[in-house]
Amino acid sequence: MAYGQTGTGKTYTLGRLGKDDASERGIMVRALEDIISSMSVTSDSVEVSYLQLYMESIQDLLAPEKVNIPINEDPKTGEVSLPGATVVKLRDLDHLLQLLQVGEVNRHAANTKLNTESSRSHAILVVYIRRSVHEIIDKITSEEKDTRTELPGDNHVPLVRKSKLLIVDLAGSERIDKSGSEGPLLEEAKFINLSLSSLGKCINALAENSPHIPTRDSKLTRLLRDSFGGSARTSLIITVGPSARNHAETTSTIMFGQRGSIRISVV
Ligand SMILES: Nc1ncnc2c1ncn2[C@@H]1O[C@H](COP(=O)(O)OP(=O)(O)OP(=O)(O)O)[C@@H](O)[C@H]1O
């Protein structure tokens, strides 16, 4: 996740495509480049959804007519899913660049409609990775038993290992009193602050090893629920812009929560 005030470089850090120059690529493209390079065409699949969360409504950046997409939480596994969101199977890196460009155009169109250059929504790239493996039945864990399909008379069972990566470009965190927002812009700012403050509460709860992580307060934290627990790891990048950069570097912190871990870095 990238967090910071408007104009400090969140989208620059995460979303640059670097089409002509690979050194210009942001974290979204670099992460997928890494995943795709270690994929096997016979056993692995990588799928992506690209969404934005605007005023507590989840909208599909790959199919902008889809709005108010519901969040589904599996009561048994705790897994969070988004039934109704477009999921595209990735062919290669060029395919990803095309999809990110479509998403960028749709996010920009939404910003323009709001008469602002800055992102008033959280943009979320969700990457689903599946790998088919065969394992000897004695070795599988109870968690994996849920995803296996048994073959009669054979102690080798096909398993599907699933991973999920979320890359989140958070909306700008400016303070309402300082930004002088009013009318619809004030409403937007309130929703942004609601979700960012509920994210802050979850991070504090994780850092304090609290038994309860308050994910119910906003859609952002409900969406991130399974990124805060189990074997998940979360990395928060705080962008500060050039004027504060020298000072901020000295205050970068790393905190570890009880379940997963949260790593915080300042750029
Ligand atoms: N490290 C950097 N080097 C050069 N230019 C940068 C850097 N970071 C940001 N910029 C430039 O600063 C401007 C604002 O950056 P960006 O749009 O990424 O900010 P943001 O934090 O995502 O803002 P918002 O919250 O309004 O969406 C852009 O023109 C971007 O190209």
The ligand as an ORCA input file, in Angstrom:
! r2SCAN-3c Opt
* xyz 0 1
  N      10.135     10.452     -7.299
  C       9.630     11.285     -8.227
  N      10.421     11.766     -9.211
  C       9.932     12.600    -10.138
  N       8.652     13.009    -10.213
  C       7.822     12.551     -9.267
  C       8.261     11.682     -8.222
  N       7.192     11.380     -7.432
  C       6.148     12.058     -7.959
  N       6.508     12.759     -9.046
  C       5.622     13.622     -9.868
  O       4.828     14.382     -8.951
  C       3.468     14.468     -9.431
  C       2.496     13.896     -8.396
  O       2.784     12.505     -8.230
  P       1.619     11.409     -8.047
  O       0.505     11.636     -8.994
  O       2.286     10.086     -8.068
  O       1.160     11.803     -6.586
  P       0.032     11.089     -5.700
  O       0.613     10.992     -4.325
  O      -0.410      9.799     -6.329
  O      -1.106     12.185     -5.742
  P      -2.719     12.000     -5.586
  O      -2.980     11.608     -4.162
  O      -3.208     13.376     -5.877
  O      -3.142     11.009     -6.593
  C       3.414     13.720    -10.761
  O       3.538     14.656    -11.813
  C       4.635     12.805    -10.697
  O       5.115     12.530    -11.986
*
